[in-house]
């Protein structure tokens, strides 16, 4: 009998009695599980639930997603962040529809061959949907293992990462690997939390090294992540004959495929008004004068802390050149909030205020209808 057998039994028994009733746990459909696992990366369960339900209603299966416009997919994703996930889902759905007969591969290796599917997602889908004994390690599982097995080294190091996957592999071997993996994730999310773990309610407390030593809250040990870089940028609510200009970012890169107000990053020590004139000249080929500053918004990305200065300006006559974006539209201002857009663009539109603000909520809803 494996030395992990008692641990497996304790985790499975606890999970079956305590698991939260989450929408994706009511399904064994591999597509639904794939969508949920992708949305849950870097994102809290409560945030994901409404997005998951809307997404599954709009794109109920692989073929529906494969046949959709990327704009519509990004529109459903808007506000969830990390938009590369949505672009990859769309790309992978097309591969599954075109090359796999519309059925997701049923092995971790097959899943990993799809765009955007890494080891974690492949292991989660293979184990939960197809009962494959494949491991998963996410932040929750890493924290549980560091405490349970007393791993007092940097969990981001290559050696510890390899050890975590080995431990997960050993545990996943056996009956019900999907439940076992979900038990580990659930334990990390509900009891073995970053602060104040509830060891008294934990099904593996008797075997836990950190519990025995009393140092659970100091684990896991993580090397310091690099501080986000501070960046300043400008954007313009640029109006011509009552219509405002929106530009679409190229599919690859930060916020790819989403719509934006035109603008760009400031050079070091560049003044916002001068930077706006330069950015609009370089990127649109328009010489914009007399821009009025409306305000600014702050936004934090994973590696950047951004301050965006928002201006209003009249666009001069002339053709718009496209540099650094792949499409543009002149729209009635009230239609801007309906475009697939990032949380940053929403904040910028809030600063613009009157021409669009009254319509932000209703248009956002109608865009999702
Ligand atoms: Fe985490 Fe406490 Fe359980 Fe150990 S006993 S795994 S520290 S909740």
Boltz pocket constraint, residues with backbone or C-beta under 6 A from the ligand:
constraints:
  - pocket:
      binder: B
      contacts: [[A, 144], [A, 147], [A, 148], [A, 191], [A, 192], [A, 193], [A, 197], [A, 198], [A, 199], [A, 200], [A, 202], [A, 203], [A, 204], [A, 205], [A, 206], [A, 208], [A, 209], [A, 210], [A, 211], [A, 216]]
      max_distance: 6.0
